[in-house]
Amino acid sequence: MAAAVLRLRRLDGVERPAIATPVPAPGRVPIVLLDAGATVDCDPDWLVQWARLGAVLARVRHGVAAPRIGLLSNGEEATKGDALRKAVYPRLERIPGFVGNVEGNDLVGDRVDVVVTDGFTGNVALKSLEGAARAMVGVVKDCLFATPESRAAAEVILPAFLETYEEHDPESTGGALLAGVDGVCVISHGSSTARAIRQAVGVAERCASAGIVEQLKATLRDAG
Amino acid sequence: MAAAVLRLRRLDGVERPAIATPVPAPGRVPIVLLDAGATVDCDPDWLVQWARLGAVLARVRHGVAAPRIGLLSNGEEATKGDALRKAVYPRLERIPGFVGNVEGNDLVGDRVDVVVTDGFTGNVALKSLEGAARAMVGVVKDCLFATPESRAAAEVILPAFLETYEEHDPESTGGALLAGVDGVCVISHGSSTARAIRQAVGVAERCASAGIVEQLKATLRDAG
């Protein structure tokens, strides 16, 4: 990430980069979560910048015409949140598409298309989602392979499971974007397979073709 | 919660109460997550106090002989974390059972028995876990009821699913404890059914019979 910031440099109007991770949610395009771990101690202004970037990513990468933006908090009410959230909230109210505070479960729901938070909380939330999903897959597997009867039934059900799994597999979705640098930077896992890297290159190609950097710059320019 | 603090008063050596939520994890007793939302802006000392309380709860409520305690962070390395985590880490190192930083996925794993964090992060993590688990249940249901063949197979598999679900249902586990007050206080959902309330009363009875408050006091006294 340091290399990307040094080589590509930051966009004008962005003080820190953010990792924008697509979170797979059932029955809809992925939700853009940022920051998922680039910057842990945050100035309120940075979250406002990331909200603007996230909306562009939701629009250009995931095809959401008018992205709804939520601030990740410990309750939906405007009064909820710690000191950082209370400082950020009134600034976000000036941003088109801001719908207010959202909660951890909204990262897999249909209330918003972009969830903005500091990199510490974003990382904890993302790994909690991944952990719970993996634990549930384990429970399902145990149930499917428990007895000869369940194994026979599993053969009927597994194709549908695998299709859904494939749709939401990070190897299929192509990974996170580093938002706020002057270029397209896709972040893959250290353990990425050849297939995951091919998907990531595909995402980079599509983002570049769609002129995502120019759209980010235009949005930041309009925000003044 | 305010009523509980006013009526029961705080334990000596505890500056703020914490909500200690049992997080169901596959194949093991629940993990104690605290704080799950009582106190959002935290002094490092409070997290240290909660770590001690959490270890007593894991021992007395969940029967863990020597609870392992983790600090929820954005990576396992000791250098990970925001300013609060960096201030808390060296203080936690003096606590018996502290194993270091843990991540969101460890809330459903087997590395630790107690996870300590501020109430903001704890609340976001808990709701992320719940959201992902609920989304996965939805996906499983859709797969099971997709076709006449899958519905027939589902009849074979559902009993095992439901048994696992029942084990981990918050209505079965009896809810969170308010840690740090001089008494036993079980926190239930506003939407609790009669059955959930009966379980909660059972938890309160067992905690009181086991002398949990005396054990909390002894631990705080030993900590000086």
Interface residues (C-beta under 8 A of the other chain):
Chain A: A25 P26 G37 V40 D41 L72 S73 N74 G75 G81 D82 A83 R85 E103 G104 N105 D106 L107 V108 G109 T117 D118 G119 F120 T121 N123 V124 A125 L126 K127 S128 L129 E130 G131 A132 A133 R134 A135 M136 V137 G138 V139 V140 D142 C143 L144 A146 E149 S150 A152 A153 A154 V156 I157 A160 F161 T164
Chain B: A25 P26 G37 V40 D41 L72 S73 N74 G75 G81 D82 A83 R85 E103 G104 N105 D106 L107 V108 G109 T117 D118 G119 F120 T121 N123 V124 A125 L126 K127 S128 L129 E130 G131 A132 A133 R134 A135 M136 V137 G138 V139 V140 D142 C143 L144 A146 E149 S150 A152 A153 A154 V156 I157 A160 F161 T164
